[in-house]
Amino acid sequence: MRGSAKGRYGLQFMVELALQTGHGPIQVEAVAQRQALPSKFLRVLLGPLKAAGLVKVQRGPNGGCELARHPSHITALEVLEALEGRLGPASLPPDATPGARAVRDLWTRSTEAARAVLRGATLADLAFKQQAIEVDSQGYSI
């Protein structure tokens, strides 16, 4: 499964917000710098994430964004579907050939497997993994 830049960047953005939980709102530019992502693109992602109830945005000099819920209560699937719509196979016309139906069934099974993996991964899990990777890349053993 390849995923779009919107989904990948959105997950990285949300993982960084998970890492900052409890520290108040964080500015998009700070997230962009830490994750090496374009801040302009992250600002575009804020709209759908806010509409899905996953982030809160606070305006003003001390403003920024933060998770709307605890990171252990937000799944990777929720983030991806807020940004890209429901993950699922395309529908077939009523007169689809048996070959098309067989392929659709394969895509349906593989999509459901991917959804199960993404549903089982929370932002807290991903934040923990990111911290472990950062520690390991600094030459420390995990």
ROLUMKE-389052 format. One line per field, with one value per residue: residue number from 1; chain; x negated, y negated, z of N, C-alpha, C in turn. Coordinates in pm, 1 decimal. Example, Ala and Ser with C-alpha at 12.3 -4.5 7.8 and 13.67 -1.06 7.14 Angstrom:
pos = (1|2)
unit = (A|A)
nc1 = (-1319.0|-1285.0)
nc2 = (569.0|225.0)
nc3 = (780.0|708.0)
cac1 = (-1230.0|-1367.0)
cac2 = (450.0|106.0)
cac3 = (780.0|714.0)
cc1 = (-1320.0|-1290.0)
cc2 = (330.0|-3.0)
cc3 = (780.0|787.0)
! end
This chain:
pos = (1|2|3|4|5|6|7|8|9|10|11|12|13|14|15|16|17|18|19|20|21|22|23|24|25|26|27|28|29|30|31|32|33|34|35|36|37|38|39|40|41|42|43|44|45|46|47|48|49|50|51|52|53|54|55|56|57|58|59|60|61|62|63|64|65|66|67|68|69|70|71|72|73|74|75|76|77|78|79|80|81|82|83|84|85|86|87|88|89|90|91|92|93|94|95|96|97|98|99|100|101|102|103|104|105|106|107|108|109|110|111|112|113|114|115|116|117|118|119|120|121|122|123|124|125|126|127|128|129|130|131|132|133|134|135|136|137|138|139|140|141|142)
unit = (A|A|A|A|A|A|A|A|A|A|A|A|A|A|A|A|A|A|A|A|A|A|A|A|A|A|A|A|A|A|A|A|A|A|A|A|A|A|A|A|A|A|A|A|A|A|A|A|A|A|A|A|A|A|A|A|A|A|A|A|A|A|A|A|A|A|A|A|A|A|A|A|A|A|A|A|A|A|A|A|A|A|A|A|A|A|A|A|A|A|A|A|A|A|A|A|A|A|A|A|A|A|A|A|A|A|A|A|A|A|A|A|A|A|A|A|A|A|A|A|A|A|A|A|A|A|A|A|A|A|A|A|A|A|A|A|A|A|A|A|A|A)
nc1 = (-85.4|-72.9|4.1|90.9|-78.9|59.9|183.0|-45.1|-197.3|-3.2|26.9|-232.9|-229.5|-23.8|-136.7|-349.5|-204.7|-97.7|-327.6|-368.6|-164.6|-5.3|-164.6|-44.6|85.3|-83.7|-277.9|-225.5|-448.8|-658.2|-607.7|-635.1|-906.1|-1032.1|-949.2|-1034.5|-862.2|-649.4|-524.6|-312.6|-160.6|-86.4|83.8|300.5|393.2|497.1|768.2|948.1|875.5|949.7|1224.8|1296.5|1281.0|1038.1|826.5|762.9|771.6|610.2|620.5|413.6|141.3|26.4|113.8|189.4|194.2|341.8|397.0|733.9|825.0|697.0|386.2|392.1|646.2|693.4|685.5|467.6|617.4|842.9|723.4|621.5|860.9|996.7|852.9|841.1|1078.0|1304.5|1131.9|1136.5|1236.3|1312.6|1647.3|1840.0|1998.0|2338.3|2336.7|2088.3|1808.9|1732.8|1457.3|1390.0|1537.8|1409.0|1156.3|1230.3|1319.6|1077.3|945.7|1118.7|1081.8|807.4|811.2|969.3|799.0|585.4|723.5|776.8|519.8|447.5|650.3|577.1|352.5|257.0|214.2|58.8|-85.6|-237.0|-381.4|-536.3|-689.8|-826.2|-982.1|-1145.6|-1287.4|-1422.6|-1589.2|-1738.5|-1868.2|-2049.9|-2249.9|-2210.4|-2114.4|-1804.4)
nc2 = (117.8|-207.3|-484.5|-832.5|-1154.7|-1333.2|-1169.7|-1048.0|-1273.3|-1386.7|-1193.1|-1201.9|-1464.1|-1447.5|-1260.8|-1407.0|-1602.7|-1434.9|-1369.5|-1611.4|-1637.1|-1769.3|-1987.6|-2214.0|-2423.9|-2388.2|-2550.9|-2539.7|-2576.9|-2493.6|-2220.3|-2152.3|-2208.5|-2031.1|-1782.0|-1796.8|-1885.0|-2053.4|-2358.7|-2504.0|-2309.4|-2154.3|-2331.5|-2325.2|-2070.5|-2095.7|-2181.6|-1956.5|-1779.4|-1915.8|-1939.5|-1674.4|-1641.5|-1585.1|-1754.2|-2059.2|-2407.6|-2699.8|-3040.8|-3339.5|-3505.2|-3312.1|-3089.7|-2792.8|-2447.1|-2144.4|-1805.4|-1691.4|-1488.1|-1239.1|-1090.2|-810.1|-751.2|-804.3|-675.6|-558.8|-498.6|-666.7|-917.3|-895.9|-849.1|-1084.8|-1259.8|-1149.1|-1024.5|-741.2|-437.8|-199.7|50.3|-23.7|-55.4|175.1|188.5|308.3|499.7|624.2|824.1|1173.7|1194.9|931.4|913.2|1106.5|992.1|758.7|872.3|964.8|716.6|609.8|780.3|732.4|461.0|453.0|589.0|406.1|189.1|297.6|315.4|42.0|-55.7|59.0|-78.0|-336.2|-693.9|-729.9|-489.4|-518.9|-750.7|-660.7|-470.1|-640.3|-789.3|-583.8|-514.9|-755.2|-763.2|-530.7|-602.7|-781.7|-635.6|-492.1|-200.3|-27.8)
nc3 = (0.0|-96.0|-46.8|-24.5|-48.5|104.8|299.9|419.8|509.4|670.0|872.4|984.1|1079.5|1272.0|1446.7|1545.4|1682.8|1874.6|2017.1|2139.8|2318.6|2601.8|2629.6|2544.0|2272.4|1957.5|1713.7|1361.3|1198.9|1364.8|1385.4|1116.5|1073.7|1253.7|1153.0|894.6|685.5|445.5|557.2|449.2|320.0|539.0|667.7|497.3|546.8|799.1|796.3|712.5|920.5|1148.3|1098.0|1122.0|1388.4|1507.4|1561.2|1743.5|1695.4|1787.7|1774.1|1759.2|1941.9|2113.8|1996.0|1803.7|1720.4|1844.7|1951.9|1955.6|2108.3|2338.5|2238.5|2242.7|2177.7|1913.9|1596.4|1331.1|1108.8|1137.4|1096.8|832.1|690.7|743.6|591.9|332.8|269.9|291.5|308.3|67.0|-176.6|-520.6|-643.6|-842.8|-1165.2|-1219.1|-1424.7|-1421.8|-1517.2|-1440.9|-1391.9|-1318.7|-1084.5|-928.5|-898.3|-765.5|-526.8|-422.0|-382.8|-195.4|26.7|76.3|131.1|362.3|535.1|547.9|660.2|912.2|1024.1|1027.7|1191.7|1428.0|1505.3|1704.4|1752.8|1977.6|1983.6|1748.9|1808.2|2022.3|1888.1|1708.3|1888.3|1988.1|1758.0|1712.8|1938.7|1894.6|1657.2|1747.4|1843.6|2075.4|2255.0|2235.2)
cac1 = (0.0|-162.0|52.4|62.4|-155.5|154.5|195.7|-174.0|-228.1|98.1|-8.0|-351.7|-183.6|51.5|-229.4|-421.8|-111.4|-89.9|-449.1|-360.0|-47.3|-29.2|-248.1|33.1|83.7|-212.9|-263.5|-244.0|-587.1|-742.9|-584.7|-693.1|-1051.1|-1074.3|-920.4|-1084.8|-745.3|-614.0|-423.7|-195.4|-81.6|-27.8|196.7|412.6|442.5|566.5|913.0|1015.6|848.1|1035.1|1363.8|1316.0|1273.1|911.7|738.9|819.1|686.2|623.5|560.6|353.1|-3.8|-10.0|196.5|132.4|288.9|316.6|493.8|862.4|840.4|570.5|330.9|427.7|784.8|701.0|618.1|413.8|728.7|921.6|648.6|619.5|994.2|1031.1|781.4|854.7|1205.1|1305.5|1046.6|1212.8|1228.1|1412.0|1766.2|1849.8|2131.2|2416.8|2306.6|1944.8|1772.4|1685.6|1318.3|1389.9|1587.3|1304.4|1052.9|1287.4|1319.4|939.9|921.2|1199.4|1012.4|681.4|845.1|1013.3|678.9|515.4|804.3|758.7|387.6|453.6|740.5|506.2|237.2|296.5|109.8|-31.2|-174.8|-329.0|-470.0|-631.1|-781.2|-912.1|-1080.5|-1240.5|-1373.1|-1510.7|-1689.9|-1824.4|-1950.7|-2152.2|-2352.4|-2176.7|-2037.2|-1665.8)
cac2 = (0.0|-320.4|-601.8|-962.6|-1249.6|-1389.6|-1074.8|-1032.0|-1397.6|-1402.8|-1106.0|-1257.8|-1583.7|-1405.8|-1196.1|-1514.6|-1659.6|-1337.3|-1385.6|-1739.0|-1635.6|-1817.7|-2107.8|-2323.3|-2431.0|-2400.7|-2618.1|-2453.8|-2591.2|-2410.4|-2082.0|-2139.9|-2205.1|-1907.2|-1665.9|-1826.0|-1887.7|-2189.9|-2416.2|-2544.1|-2188.1|-2115.5|-2422.3|-2274.5|-1949.1|-2130.0|-2191.7|-1827.6|-1719.5|-1988.0|-1901.5|-1537.4|-1641.9|-1525.9|-1860.3|-2188.0|-2517.5|-2820.3|-3155.7|-3439.2|-3497.9|-3185.5|-2990.1|-2677.4|-2335.9|-2030.8|-1697.7|-1712.2|-1376.5|-1177.3|-1014.1|-667.9|-739.4|-842.2|-572.9|-596.0|-489.3|-790.0|-1027.0|-875.9|-865.9|-1227.3|-1329.3|-1089.0|-956.6|-600.6|-346.9|-84.8|75.5|-90.0|25.5|228.5|177.8|431.9|598.0|653.9|960.9|1255.8|1159.5|804.6|940.3|1180.0|894.5|672.3|946.5|961.3|581.5|593.6|850.1|665.4|332.7|479.0|621.6|279.2|112.6|356.6|273.4|-101.7|-72.8|106.4|-164.1|-467.6|-796.3|-703.1|-382.5|-574.4|-844.9|-578.0|-412.6|-747.4|-818.7|-472.6|-527.7|-869.8|-722.6|-434.0|-670.1|-857.1|-540.8|-426.0|-77.9|-35.9)
cac3 = (0.0|-113.5|25.3|-85.4|33.1|201.7|409.6|489.2|580.2|774.1|985.1|1049.1|1148.9|1389.1|1540.2|1613.3|1781.7|1983.6|2096.9|2211.1|2405.3|2737.0|2625.5|2485.7|2126.0|1890.8|1585.3|1245.1|1152.2|1450.1|1342.8|982.6|1087.0|1321.6|1068.3|759.0|598.2|404.5|646.9|370.1|298.3|668.3|693.3|416.6|612.7|923.9|775.3|726.2|1051.5|1243.4|1068.4|1170.7|1534.2|1550.0|1611.2|1784.3|1651.8|1870.7|1705.9|1845.5|1959.1|2178.5|1930.0|1737.0|1712.6|1932.2|1934.0|2022.0|2201.9|2377.3|2125.5|2247.6|2131.2|1772.4|1517.5|1200.0|1014.4|1149.0|1034.7|686.9|633.8|751.5|485.3|200.6|252.3|335.5|232.5|21.8|-320.0|-605.4|-669.3|-978.5|-1226.1|-1202.8|-1529.5|-1417.7|-1555.6|-1328.4|-1364.4|-1245.1|-949.7|-856.7|-862.9|-662.0|-400.8|-372.5|-331.7|-74.4|136.3|108.7|192.1|499.6|613.4|570.9|755.3|1045.5|1072.0|1056.4|1306.0|1546.2|1535.1|1755.3|1748.6|2089.8|1938.2|1648.9|1877.3|2096.1|1787.9|1659.7|1993.3|1992.2|1640.0|1735.5|2037.8|1828.9|1555.5|1817.6|1884.6|2200.3|2234.4|2282.6)
cc1 = (-89.2|-118.6|11.1|-23.1|-64.7|167.6|67.8|-207.7|-129.2|68.6|-131.4|-315.3|-114.3|-36.6|-308.2|-332.0|-96.5|-210.9|-444.1|-239.4|-85.5|-112.6|-174.4|21.2|-58.3|-189.6|-297.2|-388.6|-682.8|-729.6|-653.0|-845.0|-1097.5|-1056.2|-971.1|-972.5|-714.6|-499.7|-297.2|-102.4|-15.4|91.8|321.4|475.5|522.1|718.3|985.2|993.0|932.5|1181.5|1395.2|1308.2|1144.3|813.6|821.5|719.2|716.3|550.4|496.5|205.1|-52.2|64.8|117.3|237.7|244.9|423.0|620.2|891.3|702.2|519.1|364.8|571.3|804.1|621.1|564.0|525.2|813.9|853.7|653.3|756.9|1042.9|969.4|813.8|989.9|1191.8|1217.8|1128.0|1201.1|1337.9|1531.1|1767.6|1988.8|2205.3|2383.1|2158.0|1919.1|1729.5|1540.3|1308.3|1437.2|1483.0|1194.0|1104.5|1287.6|1180.1|909.1|999.8|1130.3|884.3|707.4|889.3|895.7|601.0|591.6|785.8|623.9|391.4|543.9|671.6|386.9|286.2|181.6|11.4|-132.2|-280.9|-427.5|-576.5|-735.9|-876.7|-1020.2|-1187.2|-1337.6|-1471.1|-1621.4|-1789.8|-1916.6|-2060.4|-2260.9|-2326.6|-2101.2|-1899.4|-1635.4)
cc2 = (-123.0|-442.9|-730.7|-1047.5|-1309.8|-1298.3|-1059.9|-1156.2|-1419.8|-1317.0|-1157.6|-1380.2|-1545.4|-1335.1|-1303.0|-1583.0|-1564.6|-1349.6|-1511.4|-1746.5|-1677.8|-1944.0|-2228.0|-2324.3|-2449.4|-2464.0|-2523.2|-2459.7|-2504.3|-2263.1|-2058.9|-2127.9|-2072.8|-1784.9|-1682.7|-1816.6|-2032.6|-2246.2|-2457.3|-2424.2|-2143.8|-2203.7|-2378.5|-2152.7|-1979.5|-2131.5|-2058.9|-1760.5|-1785.2|-1947.8|-1761.0|-1528.9|-1582.2|-1629.7|-1981.2|-2294.2|-2637.9|-2933.6|-3249.1|-3416.3|-3369.1|-3068.3|-2878.7|-2568.6|-2225.8|-1925.3|-1728.0|-1602.2|-1322.9|-1092.5|-865.6|-643.7|-786.1|-738.8|-630.2|-591.9|-615.9|-906.5|-1014.4|-898.1|-1010.3|-1302.1|-1278.2|-1025.4|-810.4|-516.8|-224.7|-67.6|0.7|3.1|67.7|203.8|310.7|539.8|634.4|800.3|1040.5|1223.6|1030.8|827.1|1013.5|1083.9|801.5|742.7|949.3|824.6|556.2|659.1|777.7|529.8|351.3|516.7|493.7|194.2|165.7|315.4|126.5|-132.1|-33.9|20.8|-301.7|-566.4|-778.2|-594.2|-437.7|-672.4|-768.0|-520.1|-519.3|-781.0|-708.9|-480.2|-643.1|-835.3|-628.0|-502.2|-755.1|-764.6|-473.0|-298.3|-94.1|81.7)
cc3 = (0.0|-34.7|-42.6|7.1|140.3|322.9|489.7|570.7|694.7|895.7|1058.3|1133.0|1279.6|1491.5|1615.3|1716.0|1900.5|2075.4|2183.0|2305.3|2547.4|2743.2|2567.3|2334.4|2072.1|1753.8|1471.3|1195.6|1234.5|1412.3|1208.0|990.7|1147.7|1232.3|924.6|655.7|559.4|490.6|571.3|347.1|428.0|702.1|616.3|485.1|739.3|908.7|791.7|861.7|1159.5|1224.3|1119.7|1322.9|1588.5|1604.4|1652.9|1740.7|1738.5|1800.3|1808.4|1865.2|2026.3|2116.1|1866.6|1729.6|1807.5|1905.6|2012.2|2124.1|2237.0|2260.3|2126.7|2201.0|1987.8|1694.0|1386.4|1095.8|1017.8|1077.8|882.5|625.3|644.0|634.5|345.5|172.5|291.6|245.0|194.9|-127.2|-395.0|-626.9|-815.5|-1034.8|-1213.7|-1305.2|-1534.5|-1451.4|-1432.0|-1291.8|-1283.9|-1102.4|-866.1|-810.6|-753.4|-526.6|-338.3|-311.8|-204.1|44.8|176.0|173.9|336.2|589.5|645.8|672.2|898.1|1104.8|1112.5|1175.8|1436.4|1587.0|1579.8|1739.1|1863.6|2052.1|1843.6|1712.1|1955.5|2001.1|1735.1|1762.1|2000.5|1874.7|1657.8|1833.0|1972.3|1727.9|1618.5|1874.1|2017.2|2169.8|2296.4|2371.1)
! end
